[in-house]
Amino acid sequence: MNFLLLTAEDFTIDEVLLVSLLNFVIILIVLGLLIGVIYLLRYALFGMEKSSLFKGKKKQAVAQPVIAKAKGSSGEICIYNVKPRDAAMVMAIVADELKTPLNRLRFKSIKQVTEGEEKDEIQG
């Protein structure tokens, strides 16, 4: 039976359901083939990456790391026995007292000192 020559009035419910089911199956088959092609490409590219052709290029990319810091930051800070919120408050107070923008100051570490430790450091 040639479905292209028939009009919509010539189809029965069974034929319409059959055509719909066949279209659905065809779409699933095409999607499955597409997924298969993607997996094959993935395995092919990972296999090429492991081969000797791309080893030199991979080492060059690793040799030049890009470290992006936030604008105005100037390194890392070590915080000892202080909550991050308290450390941020100390940095803000120091910047305010010095009348200097916070991004111009560089803090190496912040440590909480008790009264007993303070006397030991002054004497030693």
Protein Blocks (a to p, Z undefined) as FASTA:
>chain_A
ZZklpcfklpcfklmmmmmmmmmmmmmmmmmmmmmmmmmmmmmmmmmmmmmklmmmmmmm
mmmccddddehiacjdddehiafklmmmmmmmmmmmnopafklpccfbdcdddfklmmmm
mmZZ
